[in-house]
Amino acid sequence: MKRVVRRRIRDGVLYAVLVGAVVAFALLANWSQIHANFFNYSVVKQLWPDIITTAAVNTVKYTAIAFIGGLAAAMLLALMKMSPVAPYRWLATAYIEFFRGLPALVVIFLMAYGVSLAFDWNPPGGLLGAGLIALIMTYSAYMAETLRAGLQAVPAGQTEAARSLGMGPVATLVHIVIPQAIRIVIPPLTNEFVLLIKDTALLSVVGMQYDQVDLTQFGRNALNTYASATPLIAIAIVYLIISIPLTQLVAWLEKRQQRATGR
């Protein structure tokens, strides 16, 4: 039997298995129960508009706060890791490896309960503020490596040309190197932003007031209130509405960068 024929038979069997599984699910599933538990329109009506005006807005707000704070800290860490002064490199490396090696949830617990209790520290914004600080610390470690790679990817000739024009080291870094590095790392940073959107769900472990709830906490509260999984489907759809355009933006930026570099 020819290879082409064998491949067609194999593909036909795989398609038949898939179609059979779909048909079996369609025939055996209890659609009325699925509709009542996952797609209950009366429950969705009760969630509106708070799911958008409170939960989604808070999720985006927490993501923006953690991302901006993390990016600022990451730039400092990246510069420290590239410093000619060895202790700065050691400190930056230790920080990055420590927080990259810990789950974000553990860092949130440490900041919200461990550090605050050990040092009698009242974090700004309470437990929620401590959770945001934990996300900033965690994501700054990841973004620091991304920024360091971007800074090192800027051709050395750019720095040499700026210095030959009389620009000082700081001015060269601020006006020449960092702007070019940021353009290089925009796609991976956008990807980090998407991941951070989902990790804000971890903040629900510290407890929130109603006007502070993010999408995940909002869904959990509604799940307990209505005894239906419909709120979870609703918040999942909102997460997708927020994240899918961003993932498409990442893909577009990566393709654009590849065309610009001729790869």
Helices and strands as residue ranges (DSSP letters): H 3-28, H 31-38, H 41-47, H 50-50, I 51-56, H 57-81, H 86-100, H 104-109, I 110-115, H 116-118, H 126-153, H 156-164, H 169-172, I 173-177, H 178-199, G 200-206, G 210-212, H 215-226, H 230-261
